[in-house]
Amino acid sequence: MKKIRQDVVKSAKNASILIVDDSKVYLGMHKLMLGEMFLHIYTAVNGKEAYELWQEKNQDIDIILTDIMMPVM
């Protein structure tokens, strides 16, 4: 497994991420894995919800991680 550079982790601590996945299992797994790396984690279960959240929190979201195939796009 590749070692994570500490400078990357430190810069992520000030960032926020939006995770979008229709699978609540994967959504929870991503949130758990990335929870210690990012300052804020936002989640959405479909494209419409993600878009609405992005419009609301636009300036606060630095990264979007999304599933490729999802309902309600």
Phi, psi and omega per residue, in radians:
M1 nan 2.411 -3.089
K2 -1.313 2.376 3.135
K3 -1.316 2.355 3.134
I4 -1.432 2.256 3.126
R5 -1.215 2.331 -3.093
Q6 -1.136 -0.547 3.119
D7 -1.177 -0.571 3.092
V8 -1.203 -0.752 3.124
V9 -1.092 -0.733 3.141
K10 -1.125 -0.682 3.137
S11 -1.260 -0.537 3.107
A12 -1.212 -0.468 -3.133
K13 -1.038 -0.423 3.127
N14 -1.711 0.065 -3.074
A15 -1.821 2.884 3.053
S16 -2.197 2.654 -3.077
I17 -2.308 2.493 3.019
L18 -1.912 2.083 3.127
I19 -1.848 2.198 -3.099
V20 -2.141 2.091 3.108
D21 -2.767 2.387 3.132
D22 -1.380 -0.220 3.082
S23 -1.601 2.008 -3.135
K24 -1.142 -0.473 3.090
V25 -1.132 -0.882 3.125
Y26 -1.155 -0.669 3.119
L27 -1.036 -0.812 3.117
G28 -1.137 -0.685 3.135
M29 -1.123 -0.803 3.116
H30 -1.090 -0.757 -3.129
K31 -1.084 -0.731 3.120
L32 -1.140 -0.793 -3.100
M33 -1.182 -0.657 -3.060
L34 -1.678 -0.112 -3.047
G35 -1.000 -0.572 -3.119
E36 -1.532 -0.187 -3.080
M37 -1.628 -0.486 -3.017
F38 -2.017 2.557 3.137
L39 -1.131 -0.848 3.132
H40 -2.234 2.411 3.052
I41 -2.164 2.109 3.060
Y42 -1.867 2.553 3.132
T43 -2.289 2.652 3.070
A44 -2.550 2.613 -3.083
V45 -1.786 -0.043 3.062
N46 -2.760 2.991 -3.078
G47 -1.110 -0.688 -3.138
K48 -1.109 -0.810 3.122
E49 -1.102 -0.686 3.122
A50 -1.122 -0.761 -3.134
Y51 -1.102 -0.762 3.120
E52 -1.108 -0.722 3.118
L53 -1.156 -0.716 3.118
W54 -1.090 -0.716 3.106
Q55 -1.103 -0.686 -3.117
E56 -1.265 -0.723 -3.036
K57 -1.910 0.311 -3.024
N58 -0.649 -0.950 -3.066
Q59 -1.239 -0.314 -3.098
D60 -1.591 -0.254 -3.056
I61 -1.704 2.107 -3.131
D62 -1.710 -0.556 -3.053
I63 -2.376 2.463 3.026
I64 -2.121 2.172 3.079
L65 -1.970 2.080 -3.032
T66 -2.347 2.620 2.996
D67 -1.228 2.643 -3.108
I68 -1.370 -0.793 -3.111
M69 -1.956 2.147 -3.042
M70 -2.664 2.543 3.061
P71 -1.278 2.893 3.077
V72 1.010 0.974 3.061
M73 -1.697 nan nan
